[in-house]
Every structure is written in C-alpha cells, then in structure tokens.
Amino acid sequence: MDKQTEIEAAVLRRFLKHLDDNKSVQNIDLMNLAGFCRNCLSKWYLAEAEDRGVDIDYDAAREYVYGEPYNDWKEKYQPAATAEQLADFNAKFSK
C-alpha cells in the first residue's frame, strides 16, 4: 500500500471513530447540514467493495460504519426525528 492510500485509510478510520464518539449527532442532522450520513457512508463503502470484487452486503457495510449491527445502534442512539428536522430534510431532499 502506498503512503497516499495509507493516509486515506487512516483518515477514514479516524472519521468513523469521530462519528462513533459523537453518537448524539443524528443522521438526519448530518443529512440536513452536509448532505450525507452514516448510511450514505455505508452505501459508498458497499459500492467501492463491489467495484473491487469484494462480496459484501449492505448490512455488513453498515455494521462496518456503525461499529455494530445497524438495528442495535438505531435502538440505542437514534431518537425519532423532530418535526423541524423532518421539515428541513423534506425541504432539501424532496425535489
């Protein structure tokens, strides 16, 4: 692995750790502010794995990003979105 790839891999691991350390940052807030969330990262991970011939499914990709099965994470850390969060999301992404 070349240095650039090592750096990029380390940055991804650091980013995932940062998200893990800040579970109070909700996916809908990430979507509303940045246009992506943990689920988007999971989909990107899945797509890149598939492009490289790695057999993985969406649940395994989400477990990699979330650090545990998604349904477990969701039950522990993801409250229902507020009306304001949903209105913001719908205004930005319902087009």
Biopython code that builds the backbone (N, CA, C, O; Angstrom):
import numpy as np
from Bio.PDB.StructureBuilder import StructureBuilder

atoms = [
    (1, "MET", "N", (0.856, -1.178, 0.000)),
    (1, "MET", "CA", (0.000, 0.000, 0.000)),
    (1, "MET", "C", (0.899, 1.236, 0.000)),
    (1, "MET", "O", (1.853, 1.323, 0.773)),
    (2, "ASP", "N", (0.581, 2.190, -0.877)),
    (2, "ASP", "CA", (1.395, 3.400, -0.926)),
    (2, "ASP", "C", (0.979, 4.364, 0.191)),
    (2, "ASP", "O", (-0.068, 4.202, 0.818)),
    (3, "LYS", "N", (1.813, 5.352, 0.416)),
    (3, "LYS", "CA", (1.575, 6.301, 1.531)),
    (3, "LYS", "C", (0.241, 7.026, 1.394)),
    (3, "LYS", "O", (-0.458, 7.218, 2.388)),
    (4, "GLN", "N", (-0.122, 7.431, 0.178)),
    (4, "GLN", "CA", (-1.388, 8.142, -0.023)),
    (4, "GLN", "C", (-2.564, 7.269, 0.410)),
    (4, "GLN", "O", (-3.473, 7.739, 1.095)),
    (5, "THR", "N", (-2.545, 6.008, 0.012)),
    (5, "THR", "CA", (-3.618, 5.089, 0.386)),
    (5, "THR", "C", (-3.628, 4.852, 1.898)),
    (5, "THR", "O", (-4.696, 4.783, 2.505)),
    (6, "GLU", "N", (-2.451, 4.727, 2.505)),
    (6, "GLU", "CA", (-2.361, 4.570, 3.958)),
    (6, "GLU", "C", (-2.972, 5.767, 4.672)),
    (6, "GLU", "O", (-3.711, 5.614, 5.646)),
    (7, "ILE", "N", (-2.657, 6.956, 4.179)),
    (7, "ILE", "CA", (-3.197, 8.181, 4.789)),
    (7, "ILE", "C", (-4.711, 8.217, 4.642)),
    (7, "ILE", "O", (-5.424, 8.511, 5.602)),
    (8, "GLU", "N", (-5.205, 7.920, 3.444)),
    (8, "GLU", "CA", (-6.642, 7.940, 3.212)),
    (8, "GLU", "C", (-7.361, 6.923, 4.108)),
    (8, "GLU", "O", (-8.418, 7.220, 4.665)),
    (9, "ALA", "N", (-6.787, 5.731, 4.242)),
    (9, "ALA", "CA", (-7.381, 4.708, 5.110)),
    (9, "ALA", "C", (-7.392, 5.176, 6.566)),
    (9, "ALA", "O", (-8.376, 4.973, 7.277)),
    (10, "ALA", "N", (-6.304, 5.797, 7.005)),
    (10, "ALA", "CA", (-6.230, 6.299, 8.382)),
    (10, "ALA", "C", (-7.248, 7.408, 8.610)),
    (10, "ALA", "O", (-7.850, 7.484, 9.681)),
    (11, "VAL", "N", (-7.445, 8.262, 7.621)),
    (11, "VAL", "CA", (-8.426, 9.345, 7.747)),
    (11, "VAL", "C", (-9.827, 8.757, 7.868)),
    (11, "VAL", "O", (-10.617, 9.219, 8.691)),
    (12, "LEU", "N", (-10.150, 7.744, 7.062)),
    (12, "LEU", "CA", (-11.469, 7.118, 7.165)),
    (12, "LEU", "C", (-11.668, 6.509, 8.547)),
    (12, "LEU", "O", (-12.721, 6.691, 9.159)),
    (13, "ARG", "N", (-10.662, 5.784, 9.046)),
    (13, "ARG", "CA", (-10.795, 5.197, 10.382)),
    (13, "ARG", "C", (-10.975, 6.278, 11.434)),
    (13, "ARG", "O", (-11.768, 6.112, 12.362)),
    (14, "ARG", "N", (-10.260, 7.372, 11.305)),
    (14, "ARG", "CA", (-10.384, 8.478, 12.265)),
    (14, "ARG", "C", (-11.766, 9.128, 12.173)),
    (14, "ARG", "O", (-12.367, 9.471, 13.192)),
    (15, "PHE", "N", (-12.262, 9.295, 10.952)),
    (15, "PHE", "CA", (-13.585, 9.871, 10.743)),
    (15, "PHE", "C", (-14.667, 8.975, 11.350)),
    (15, "PHE", "O", (-15.569, 9.468, 12.028)),
    (16, "LEU", "N", (-14.583, 7.674, 11.112)),
    (16, "LEU", "CA", (-15.553, 6.744, 11.686)),
    (16, "LEU", "C", (-15.486, 6.749, 13.209)),
    (16, "LEU", "O", (-16.521, 6.671, 13.870)),
    (17, "LYS", "N", (-14.292, 6.838, 13.771)),
    (17, "LYS", "CA", (-14.150, 6.917, 15.226)),
    (17, "LYS", "C", (-14.784, 8.205, 15.744)),
    (17, "LYS", "O", (-15.447, 8.200, 16.781)),
    (18, "HIS", "N", (-14.581, 9.298, 15.029)),
    (18, "HIS", "CA", (-15.178, 10.572, 15.427)),
    (18, "HIS", "C", (-16.706, 10.458, 15.438)),
    (18, "HIS", "O", (-17.354, 10.919, 16.378)),
    (19, "LEU", "N", (-17.278, 9.854, 14.410)),
    (19, "LEU", "CA", (-18.724, 9.650, 14.393)),
    (19, "LEU", "C", (-19.157, 8.754, 15.547)),
    (19, "LEU", "O", (-20.174, 9.010, 16.191)),
    (20, "ASP", "N", (-18.387, 7.710, 15.804)),
    (20, "ASP", "CA", (-18.710, 6.795, 16.897)),
    (20, "ASP", "C", (-18.631, 7.494, 18.251)),
    (20, "ASP", "O", (-19.438, 7.226, 19.141)),
    (21, "ASP", "N", (-17.661, 8.385, 18.403)),
    (21, "ASP", "CA", (-17.508, 9.123, 19.654)),
    (21, "ASP", "C", (-18.572, 10.209, 19.831)),
    (21, "ASP", "O", (-18.726, 10.767, 20.918)),
    (22, "ASN", "N", (-19.300, 10.501, 18.756)),
    (22, "ASN", "CA", (-20.307, 11.565, 18.777)),
    (22, "ASN", "C", (-21.655, 11.027, 18.291)),
    (22, "ASN", "O", (-22.247, 11.541, 17.341)),
    (23, "LYS", "N", (-22.113, 9.994, 18.962)),
    (23, "LYS", "CA", (-23.368, 9.348, 18.573)),
    (23, "LYS", "C", (-24.561, 10.287, 18.685)),
    (23, "LYS", "O", (-25.593, 10.046, 18.059)),
    (24, "SER", "N", (-24.439, 11.344, 19.465)),
    (24, "SER", "CA", (-25.551, 12.286, 19.598)),
    (24, "SER", "C", (-25.790, 13.062, 18.304)),
    (24, "SER", "O", (-26.853, 13.657, 18.125)),
    (25, "VAL", "N", (-24.820, 13.060, 17.413)),
    (25, "VAL", "CA", (-25.012, 13.692, 16.108)),
    (25, "VAL", "C", (-25.851, 12.730, 15.280)),
    (25, "VAL", "O", (-25.384, 11.665, 14.876)),
    (26, "GLN", "N", (-27.077, 13.115, 15.038)),
    (26, "GLN", "CA", (-28.024, 12.241, 14.364)),
    (26, "GLN", "C", (-27.834, 12.255, 12.851)),
    (26, "GLN", "O", (-27.381, 13.242, 12.272)),
    (27, "ASN", "N", (-28.189, 11.139, 12.229)),
    (27, "ASN", "CA", (-28.072, 11.039, 10.774)),
    (27, "ASN", "C", (-28.853, 12.135, 10.065)),
    (27, "ASN", "O", (-28.371, 12.705, 9.086)),
    (28, "ILE", "N", (-30.039, 12.432, 10.543)),
    (28, "ILE", "CA", (-30.838, 13.457, 9.874)),
    (28, "ILE", "C", (-30.155, 14.821, 9.970)),
    (28, "ILE", "O", (-30.246, 15.626, 9.042)),
    (29, "ASP", "N", (-29.473, 15.086, 11.085)),
    (29, "ASP", "CA", (-28.728, 16.349, 11.206)),
    (29, "ASP", "C", (-27.559, 16.376, 10.217)),
    (29, "ASP", "O", (-27.303, 17.396, 9.577)),
    (30, "LEU", "N", (-26.861, 15.255, 10.099)),
    (30, "LEU", "CA", (-25.778, 15.172, 9.109)),
    (30, "LEU", "C", (-26.324, 15.420, 7.706)),
    (30, "LEU", "O", (-25.735, 16.172, 6.930)),
    (31, "MET", "N", (-27.453, 14.783, 7.384)),
    (31, "MET", "CA", (-28.053, 14.978, 6.057)),
    (31, "MET", "C", (-28.439, 16.436, 5.847)),
    (31, "MET", "O", (-28.158, 17.017, 4.799)),
    (32, "ASN", "N", (-29.081, 17.018, 6.841)),
    (32, "ASN", "CA", (-29.542, 18.396, 6.696)),
    (32, "ASN", "C", (-28.388, 19.382, 6.576)),
    (32, "ASN", "O", (-28.495, 20.374, 5.856)),
    (33, "LEU", "N", (-27.301, 19.122, 7.263)),
    (33, "LEU", "CA", (-26.170, 20.053, 7.246)),
    (33, "LEU", "C", (-25.156, 19.759, 6.139)),
    (33, "LEU", "O", (-24.617, 20.682, 5.528)),
    (34, "ALA", "N", (-24.900, 18.480, 5.884)),
    (34, "ALA", "CA", (-23.803, 18.136, 4.984)),
    (34, "ALA", "C", (-24.228, 17.345, 3.749)),
    (34, "ALA", "O", (-23.434, 17.168, 2.826)),
    (35, "GLY", "N", (-25.468, 16.870, 3.723)),
    (35, "GLY", "CA", (-25.938, 16.135, 2.561)),
    (35, "GLY", "C", (-25.515, 14.676, 2.520)),
    (35, "GLY", "O", (-25.641, 14.023, 1.485)),
    (36, "PHE", "N", (-25.017, 14.160, 3.632)),
    (36, "PHE", "CA", (-24.676, 12.740, 3.738)),
    (36, "PHE", "C", (-24.801, 12.334, 5.197)),
    (36, "PHE", "O", (-24.825, 13.174, 6.097)),
    (37, "CYS", "N", (-24.878, 11.018, 5.411)),
    (37, "CYS", "CA", (-24.966, 10.499, 6.779)),
    (37, "CYS", "C", (-24.233, 9.168, 6.867)),
    (37, "CYS", "O", (-23.569, 8.756, 5.915)),
    (38, "ARG", "N", (-24.350, 8.510, 7.983)),
    (38, "ARG", "CA", (-23.687, 7.216, 8.174)),
    (38, "ARG", "C", (-24.185, 6.186, 7.159)),
    (38, "ARG", "O", (-23.414, 5.353, 6.684)),
    (39, "ASN", "N", (-25.472, 6.247, 6.831)),
    (39, "ASN", "CA", (-25.999, 5.314, 5.834)),
    (39, "ASN", "C", (-25.404, 5.582, 4.459)),
    (39, "ASN", "O", (-25.144, 4.643, 3.706)),
    (40, "CYS", "N", (-25.186, 6.838, 4.124)),
    (40, "CYS", "CA", (-24.518, 7.166, 2.860)),
    (40, "CYS", "C", (-23.109, 6.586, 2.850)),
    (40, "CYS", "O", (-22.685, 6.000, 1.854)),
    (41, "LEU", "N", (-22.384, 6.746, 3.949)),
    (41, "LEU", "CA", (-21.044, 6.173, 4.037)),
    (41, "LEU", "C", (-21.090, 4.663, 3.835)),
    (41, "LEU", "O", (-20.225, 4.090, 3.172)),
    (42, "SER", "N", (-22.099, 4.027, 4.406)),
    (42, "SER", "CA", (-22.257, 2.578, 4.241)),
    (42, "SER", "C", (-22.476, 2.220, 2.778)),
    (42, "SER", "O", (-21.901, 1.251, 2.282)),
    (43, "LYS", "N", (-23.298, 2.988, 2.093)),
    (43, "LYS", "CA", (-23.558, 2.739, 0.663)),
    (43, "LYS", "C", (-22.302, 2.973, -0.166)),
    (43, "LYS", "O", (-22.036, 2.224, -1.106)),
    (44, "TRP", "N", (-21.531, 3.995, 0.168)),
    (44, "TRP", "CA", (-20.273, 4.250, -0.556)),
    (44, "TRP", "C", (-19.288, 3.110, -0.321)),
    (44, "TRP", "O", (-18.604, 2.671, -1.245)),
    (45, "TYR", "N", (-19.219, 2.636, 0.918)),
    (45, "TYR", "CA", (-18.335, 1.515, 1.259)),
    (45, "TYR", "C", (-18.747, 0.274, 0.462)),
    (45, "TYR", "O", (-17.898, -0.411, -0.108)),
    (46, "LEU", "N", (-20.033, -0.008, 0.426)),
    (46, "LEU", "CA", (-20.552, -1.148, -0.317)),
    (46, "LEU", "C", (-20.202, -1.029, -1.803)),
    (46, "LEU", "O", (-19.726, -1.991, -2.405)),
    (47, "ALA", "N", (-20.430, 0.128, -2.387)),
    (47, "ALA", "CA", (-20.152, 0.334, -3.812)),
    (47, "ALA", "C", (-18.668, 0.140, -4.127)),
    (47, "ALA", "O", (-18.324, -0.504, -5.119)),
    (48, "GLU", "N", (-17.795, 0.691, -3.292)),
    (48, "GLU", "CA", (-16.359, 0.563, -3.534)),
    (48, "GLU", "C", (-15.895, -0.879, -3.349)),
    (48, "GLU", "O", (-15.017, -1.348, -4.074)),
    (49, "ALA", "N", (-16.481, -1.584, -2.380)),
    (49, "ALA", "CA", (-16.145, -3.001, -2.190)),
    (49, "ALA", "C", (-16.570, -3.798, -3.420)),
    (49, "ALA", "O", (-15.796, -4.600, -3.945)),
    (50, "GLU", "N", (-17.801, -3.576, -3.878)),
    (50, "GLU", "CA", (-18.295, -4.294, -5.051)),
    (50, "GLU", "C", (-17.459, -3.995, -6.291)),
    (50, "GLU", "O", (-17.194, -4.895, -7.087)),
    (51, "ASP", "N", (-17.038, -2.729, -6.466)),
    (51, "ASP", "CA", (-16.190, -2.358, -7.603)),
    (51, "ASP", "C", (-14.869, -3.114, -7.601)),
    (51, "ASP", "O", (-14.243, -3.299, -8.645)),
    (52, "ARG", "N", (-14.456, -3.546, -6.420)),
    (52, "ARG", "CA", (-13.182, -4.265, -6.280)),
    (52, "ARG", "C", (-13.373, -5.774, -6.143)),
    (52, "ARG", "O", (-12.442, -6.500, -5.794)),
    (53, "GLY", "N", (-14.593, -6.234, -6.422)),
    (53, "GLY", "CA", (-14.874, -7.658, -6.406)),
    (53, "GLY", "C", (-15.024, -8.265, -5.028)),
    (53, "GLY", "O", (-14.951, -9.485, -4.881)),
    (54, "VAL", "N", (-15.235, -7.430, -4.003)),
    (54, "VAL", "CA", (-15.421, -7.927, -2.643)),
    (54, "VAL", "C", (-16.908, -8.195, -2.430)),
    (54, "VAL", "O", (-17.741, -7.312, -2.639)),
    (55, "ASP", "N", (-17.231, -9.398, -2.021)),
    (55, "ASP", "CA", (-18.617, -9.789, -1.785)),
    (55, "ASP", "C", (-19.034, -9.332, -0.395)),
    (55, "ASP", "O", (-18.593, -9.886, 0.613)),
    (56, "ILE", "N", (-19.882, -8.324, -0.354)),
    (56, "ILE", "CA", (-20.357, -7.753, 0.908)),
    (56, "ILE", "C", (-21.788, -7.308, 0.688)),
    (56, "ILE", "O", (-22.166, -6.952, -0.429)),
    (57, "ASP", "N", (-22.588, -7.324, 1.746)),
    (57, "ASP", "CA", (-23.947, -6.815, 1.617)),
    (57, "ASP", "C", (-24.093, -5.516, 2.419)),
    (57, "ASP", "O", (-23.205, -5.122, 3.175)),
    (58, "TYR", "N", (-25.237, -4.873, 2.224)),
    (58, "TYR", "CA", (-25.471, -3.571, 2.855)),
    (58, "TYR", "C", (-25.419, -3.652, 4.374)),
    (58, "TYR", "O", (-24.887, -2.751, 5.023)),
    (59, "ASP", "N", (-25.966, -4.722, 4.951)),
    (59, "ASP", "CA", (-25.931, -4.863, 6.412)),
    (59, "ASP", "C", (-24.499, -4.940, 6.924)),
    (59, "ASP", "O", (-24.183, -4.344, 7.954)),
    (60, "ALA", "N", (-23.633, -5.658, 6.230)),
    (60, "ALA", "CA", (-22.226, -5.757, 6.639)),
    (60, "ALA", "C", (-21.526, -4.405, 6.488)),
    (60, "ALA", "O", (-20.705, -4.035, 7.327)),
    (61, "ALA", "N", (-21.844, -3.677, 5.436)),
    (61, "ALA", "CA", (-21.261, -2.345, 5.240)),
    (61, "ALA", "C", (-21.716, -1.403, 6.351)),
    (61, "ALA", "O", (-20.916, -0.626, 6.872)),
    (62, "ARG", "N", (-22.987, -1.469, 6.712)),
    (62, "ARG", "CA", (-23.472, -0.611, 7.799)),
    (62, "ARG", "C", (-22.840, -1.001, 9.127)),
    (62, "ARG", "O", (-22.524, -0.132, 9.940)),
    (63, "GLU", "N", (-22.653, -2.287, 9.354)),
    (63, "GLU", "CA", (-22.005, -2.706, 10.599)),
    (63, "GLU", "C", (-20.578, -2.174, 10.668)),
    (63, "GLU", "O", (-20.104, -1.810, 11.744)),
    (64, "TYR", "N", (-19.893, -2.125, 9.532)),
    (64, "TYR", "CA", (-18.544, -1.554, 9.498)),
    (64, "TYR", "C", (-18.584, -0.075, 9.889)),
    (64, "TYR", "O", (-17.776, 0.376, 10.701)),
    (65, "VAL", "N", (-19.507, 0.662, 9.322)),
    (65, "VAL", "CA", (-19.590, 2.104, 9.583)),
    (65, "VAL", "C", (-20.087, 2.388, 10.994)),
    (65, "VAL", "O", (-19.541, 3.256, 11.674)),
    (66, "TYR", "N", (-21.098, 1.681, 11.440)),
    (66, "TYR", "CA", (-21.708, 1.931, 12.751)),
    (66, "TYR", "C", (-20.959, 1.273, 13.903)),
    (66, "TYR", "O", (-21.126, 1.666, 15.057)),
    (67, "GLY", "N", (-20.133, 0.269, 13.595)),
    (67, "GLY", "CA", (-19.385, -0.418, 14.636)),
    (67, "GLY", "C", (-20.195, -1.495, 15.353)),
    (67, "GLY", "O", (-19.717, -2.105, 16.310)),
    (68, "GLU", "N", (-21.398, -1.722, 14.896)),
    (68, "GLU", "CA", (-22.287, -2.750, 15.443)),
    (68, "GLU", "C", (-23.453, -2.883, 14.471)),
    (68, "GLU", "O", (-23.606, -2.041, 13.586)),
    (69, "PRO", "N", (-24.278, -3.915, 14.611)),
    (69, "PRO", "CA", (-25.437, -4.015, 13.710)),
    (69, "PRO", "C", (-26.276, -2.737, 13.763)),
    (69, "PRO", "O", (-26.503, -2.165, 14.829)),
    (70, "TYR", "N", (-26.723, -2.310, 12.596)),
    (70, "TYR", "CA", (-27.448, -1.049, 12.480)),
    (70, "TYR", "C", (-28.668, -0.997, 13.392)),
    (70, "TYR", "O", (-28.890, 0.006, 14.070)),
    (71, "ASN", "N", (-29.454, -2.059, 13.414)),
    (71, "ASN", "CA", (-30.669, -2.030, 14.240)),
    (71, "ASN", "C", (-30.341, -1.863, 15.722)),
    (71, "ASN", "O", (-31.086, -1.205, 16.448)),
    (72, "ASP", "N", (-29.244, -2.446, 16.176)),
    (72, "ASP", "CA", (-28.821, -2.261, 17.572)),
    (72, "ASP", "C", (-28.441, -0.804, 17.814)),
    (72, "ASP", "O", (-28.858, -0.202, 18.804)),
    (73, "TRP", "N", (-27.640, -0.240, 16.898)),
    (73, "TRP", "CA", (-27.210, 1.163, 17.027)),
    (73, "TRP", "C", (-28.424, 2.082, 17.029)),
    (73, "TRP", "O", (-28.543, 2.977, 17.866)),
    (74, "LYS", "N", (-29.318, 1.845, 16.080)),
    (74, "LYS", "CA", (-30.510, 2.692, 15.948)),
    (74, "LYS", "C", (-31.352, 2.663, 17.228)),
    (74, "LYS", "O", (-31.827, 3.701, 17.689)),
    (75, "GLU", "N", (-31.529, 1.486, 17.787)),
    (75, "GLU", "CA", (-32.325, 1.353, 19.011)),
    (75, "GLU", "C", (-31.685, 2.101, 20.184)),
    (75, "GLU", "O", (-32.386, 2.712, 20.991)),
    (76, "LYS", "N", (-30.366, 2.052, 20.274)),
    (76, "LYS", "CA", (-29.659, 2.682, 21.396)),
    (76, "LYS", "C", (-29.482, 4.191, 21.240)),
    (76, "LYS", "O", (-29.550, 4.925, 22.225)),
    (77, "TYR", "N", (-29.258, 4.656, 20.017)),
    (77, "TYR", "CA", (-28.770, 6.029, 19.847)),
    (77, "TYR", "C", (-29.614, 6.944, 18.970)),
    (77, "TYR", "O", (-29.369, 8.150, 18.950)),
    (78, "GLN", "N", (-30.588, 6.424, 18.252)),
    (78, "GLN", "CA", (-31.300, 7.272, 17.307)),
    (78, "GLN", "C", (-32.736, 7.516, 17.729)),
    (78, "GLN", "O", (-33.597, 6.659, 17.532)),
    (79, "PRO", "N", (-33.000, 8.679, 18.308)),
    (79, "PRO", "CA", (-34.385, 9.007, 18.648)),
    (79, "PRO", "C", (-35.155, 9.358, 17.372)),
    (79, "PRO", "O", (-34.561, 9.576, 16.316)),
    (80, "ALA", "N", (-36.449, 9.407, 17.482)),
    (80, "ALA", "CA", (-37.276, 9.815, 16.347)),
    (80, "ALA", "C", (-36.920, 11.245, 15.952)),
    (80, "ALA", "O", (-36.636, 12.091, 16.801)),
    (81, "ALA", "N", (-36.941, 11.492, 14.659)),
    (81, "ALA", "CA", (-36.653, 12.833, 14.160)),
    (81, "ALA", "C", (-37.759, 13.789, 14.601)),
    (81, "ALA", "O", (-38.928, 13.412, 14.687)),
    (82, "THR", "N", (-37.373, 15.013, 14.873)),
    (82, "THR", "CA", (-38.351, 16.033, 15.249)),
    (82, "THR", "C", (-39.065, 16.549, 14.002)),
    (82, "THR", "O", (-38.605, 16.341, 12.880)),
    (83, "ALA", "N", (-40.173, 17.210, 14.208)),
    (83, "ALA", "CA", (-40.914, 17.800, 13.093)),
    (83, "ALA", "C", (-40.033, 18.806, 12.342)),
    (83, "ALA", "O", (-40.074, 18.883, 11.114)),
    (84, "GLU", "N", (-39.247, 19.563, 13.084)),
    (84, "GLU", "CA", (-38.353, 20.548, 12.462)),
    (84, "GLU", "C", (-37.279, 19.859, 11.604)),
    (84, "GLU", "O", (-37.006, 20.293, 10.486)),
    (85, "GLN", "N", (-36.680, 18.798, 12.124)),
    (85, "GLN", "CA", (-35.667, 18.055, 11.360)),
    (85, "GLN", "C", (-36.268, 17.494, 10.074)),
    (85, "GLN", "O", (-35.671, 17.589, 9.002)),
    (86, "LEU", "N", (-37.453, 16.911, 10.198)),
    (86, "LEU", "CA", (-38.106, 16.334, 9.026)),
    (86, "LEU", "C", (-38.491, 17.399, 8.005)),
    (86, "LEU", "O", (-38.347, 17.179, 6.803)),
    (87, "ALA", "N", (-38.974, 18.539, 8.464)),
    (87, "ALA", "CA", (-39.333, 19.619, 7.557)),
    (87, "ALA", "C", (-38.099, 20.126, 6.815)),
    (87, "ALA", "O", (-38.152, 20.376, 5.611)),
    (88, "ASP", "N", (-36.999, 20.275, 7.530)),
    (88, "ASP", "CA", (-35.747, 20.705, 6.910)),
    (88, "ASP", "C", (-35.287, 19.685, 5.865)),
    (88, "ASP", "O", (-34.902, 20.047, 4.753)),
    (89, "PHE", "N", (-35.333, 18.409, 6.242)),
    (89, "PHE", "CA", (-34.935, 17.327, 5.336)),
    (89, "PHE", "C", (-35.806, 17.340, 4.082)),
    (89, "PHE", "O", (-35.293, 17.295, 2.964)),
    (90, "ASN", "N", (-37.119, 17.401, 4.271)),
    (90, "ASN", "CA", (-38.039, 17.368, 3.130)),
    (90, "ASN", "C", (-37.853, 18.578, 2.221)),
    (90, "ASN", "O", (-37.958, 18.460, 1.000)),
    (91, "ALA", "N", (-37.580, 19.737, 2.806)),
    (91, "ALA", "CA", (-37.356, 20.935, 2.006)),
    (91, "ALA", "C", (-36.105, 20.787, 1.134)),
    (91, "ALA", "O", (-36.064, 21.289, 0.011)),
    (92, "LYS", "N", (-35.103, 20.107, 1.649)),
    (92, "LYS", "CA", (-33.828, 19.970, 0.929)),
    (92, "LYS", "C", (-33.807, 18.803, -0.053)),
    (92, "LYS", "O", (-33.170, 18.888, -1.103)),
    (93, "PHE", "N", (-34.493, 17.727, 0.277)),
    (93, "PHE", "CA", (-34.298, 16.491, -0.486)),
    (93, "PHE", "C", (-35.548, 15.935, -1.168)),
    (93, "PHE", "O", (-35.476, 14.868, -1.777)),
    (94, "SER", "N", (-36.664, 16.605, -1.091)),
    (94, "SER", "CA", (-37.887, 16.057, -1.687)),
    (94, "SER", "C", (-38.030, 16.424, -3.176)),
    (94, "SER", "O", (-39.029, 16.090, -3.813)),
    (95, "LYS", "N", (-37.043, 17.096, -3.699)),
    (95, "LYS", "CA", (-37.103, 17.532, -5.097)),
    (95, "LYS", "C", (-36.867, 16.400, -6.057)),
    (95, "LYS", "O", (-36.885, 16.605, -7.270)),
]
sb = StructureBuilder()
sb.init_structure("model")
sb.init_model(0)
sb.init_chain("A")
sb.init_seg("    ")
for serial, (resi, resn, name, xyz) in enumerate(atoms, 1):
    if name == "N":
        sb.init_residue(resn, " ", resi, " ")
    sb.init_atom(name, np.array(xyz, "f"), 0.0, 1.0, " ", f" {name:<3s}", serial, name[0])
structure = sb.get_structure()
